[in-house]
Amino acid sequence: QLVRPTVMISVPRIFEKIYLKINEKVNEDNIVKREVFHWACAVAKKYFLKLDKDKSPNALDILEFKLAYQLVFSKIYTQFGGKISHDKGSVRR
């Protein structure tokens, strides 16, 4: 958080640990926050799968992803300094 990186490169195990830690925290939250988190993950997965297949997300996909980012992912990105980009080149699912 102190360094505020714009890109994170690591072995997959580090990202798995981060994901597990986030899931632990989410599972401690109330059911509404838990469901919002799972919805946001599903939205992001659908969004990035289209990008990975060189397809353009439609307007609804883009809108849902932006909402998911605002509600959930922006808080996670802030924990890493808030400067990490979430475009196709920097985030893979």
Number of C-alpha atoms within 10 A of each C-alpha: 11 7 8 14 13 13 14 11 8 8 7 9 9 11 13 11 11 12 11 12 12 13 15 11 10 17 14 10 12 9 11 9 15 16 14 15 20 15 15 22 17 13 21 21 15 16 21 21 15 15 16 14 8 9 11 13 16 10 9 9 17 15 13 16 23 17 14 20 19 12 14 18 18 15 12 12 17 13 12 17 14 15 15 17 14 15 10 12 10 12 12 12 10
